[in-house]
Amino acid sequence: MNLDVNTKMKISKSVEDVFDAFVNPAQMANYWFKGTDKWEQGKTITLKYIEYNAQVDIKILELETNKKIVFQWGATEDGNVATITLKELDATLTIIEVNETGFKENDDELISKLLGNKEGWVYMLTCLKGYLEYGAILRASLVI
């Protein structure tokens, strides 16, 4: 059984713009989390998800400018790992792929977690696309 969640989307922006939207907390706050700091390899960053009145720490495991971001959910070694890969198609088109691993086969809530996480990644990528391509802030809680 495949225990990964994999999601892709094409964004009509440069790979530099898409990458900056992830690592720059001022950008990210417009479509996903409010972060405490710029994403850099080795850092632990607190992310606040305003819509759900929640927060989580992530650890940036790997960061390759304009190509790849790997982070672990939570402050411990047992959190899922998300890998965000950016592929430049041309100067104005980027394919973004998110792969999340670490789901446990014997988890009683496995199916619910797989579906919920897939839904979450699709939602985030849709909000990112709307923000970068049209300047739209699609998350209602961010509109003031």
C-alpha positions in Angstrom: 0.0 0.0 0.0 1.3 3.5 -0.9 1.4 5.5 2.3 2.5 8.8 0.6 0.4 11.8 -0.3 1.4 13.3 -3.6 -0.1 16.5 -5.1 0.9 18.6 -8.1 -0.1 21.9 -9.6 1.0 24.2 -12.4 1.5 27.8 -11.4 1.8 30.6 -14.0 4.7 32.3 -12.3 8.5 32.0 -12.3 10.2 29.4 -10.2 11.8 32.3 -8.2 8.3 33.7 -7.4 6.9 30.4 -6.3 10.0 29.6 -4.1 9.8 33.0 -2.5 6.2 32.5 -1.7 7.2 29.5 0.5 10.3 30.8 2.3 9.2 34.4 2.8 6.7 34.6 5.7 5.2 37.8 4.5 4.3 36.1 1.2 3.1 32.8 2.9 0.7 34.6 5.2 -1.3 35.5 2.1 -2.3 32.0 1.2 -1.3 29.4 3.9 0.4 29.9 7.4 1.7 32.8 9.3 5.3 32.0 10.0 7.7 33.3 12.6 10.8 33.5 10.3 12.2 33.0 6.9 12.7 29.4 5.9 16.3 28.3 6.0 17.9 24.9 6.2 18.3 23.7 9.8 15.8 26.2 11.3 12.8 25.3 13.3 9.9 27.6 12.5 6.5 28.0 14.2 3.6 28.2 11.8 0.2 29.5 12.8 -2.9 28.4 10.9 -5.3 31.2 11.7 -8.4 29.5 10.1 -8.1 26.6 12.5 -6.7 28.4 15.6 -3.7 26.0 15.5 0.0 26.2 15.3 2.8 23.7 14.6 6.6 23.7 14.6 8.4 22.5 11.5 12.1 21.7 11.0 13.6 22.7 7.6 15.7 19.6 6.7 16.8 20.6 3.3 16.5 23.8 1.2 17.7 24.1 -2.4 16.9 27.6 -3.8 14.3 27.5 -6.5 14.3 23.7 -6.6 13.4 21.9 -3.3 12.2 22.3 0.3 12.1 19.4 2.7 10.6 19.8 6.2 9.4 17.7 9.1 6.1 18.4 10.8 6.5 18.8 14.6 9.5 19.3 16.8 10.3 15.6 17.1 11.8 13.1 14.8 8.6 11.2 14.3 6.6 13.8 12.3 5.7 13.3 8.7 8.1 14.7 6.1 7.0 17.0 3.3 9.0 17.5 0.2 8.2 20.4 -2.1 9.8 20.2 -5.5 9.7 23.0 -8.0 10.3 22.4 -11.7 10.7 25.4 -14.1 8.9 24.8 -17.4 9.9 28.2 -18.7 10.3 31.7 -17.3 6.7 32.0 -16.4 5.6 28.4 -15.6 6.4 26.3 -12.6 5.2 22.8 -11.7 5.0 22.4 -7.9 4.9 18.9 -6.5 4.3 18.1 -2.8 5.0 14.6 -1.4 4.3 13.8 2.2 5.6 10.6 3.8 5.6 9.1 7.2 2.1 7.7 7.5 1.8 4.6 9.6 0.2 1.5 8.1 -1.2 0.3 11.4 -2.8 3.7 12.3 -6.5 3.2 12.9 -7.1 6.6 11.3 -4.8 6.1 8.3 -7.4 6.5 5.6 -8.8 9.7 7.3 -5.3 11.1 7.6 -4.3 10.3 4.0 -7.5 11.9 2.7 -7.3 14.9 5.0 -3.7 15.6 4.2 -4.3 15.3 0.4 -7.2 17.7 0.8 -5.0 20.1 2.8 -2.3 20.1 0.1 -4.8 20.7 -2.7 -6.3 23.6 -0.7 -3.0 25.2 0.0 -1.8 24.9 -3.7 -5.1 26.3 -4.9 -4.7 29.3 -2.6 -1.1 29.7 -3.7 -2.1 29.7 -7.3 -4.9 32.2 -6.8 -2.5 34.5 -4.8 0.4 34.3 -7.2 -1.5 34.4 -10.4 -4.3 36.9 -9.5 -3.3 38.5 -6.2 -6.4 36.8 -4.7 -6.5 35.9 -1.0 -8.8 32.9 -1.1 -8.8 32.1 2.6 -11.7 34.0 4.2 -10.0 34.4 7.6 -7.2 36.4 6.0 -9.5 39.0 4.5 -9.8 42.0 6.9 
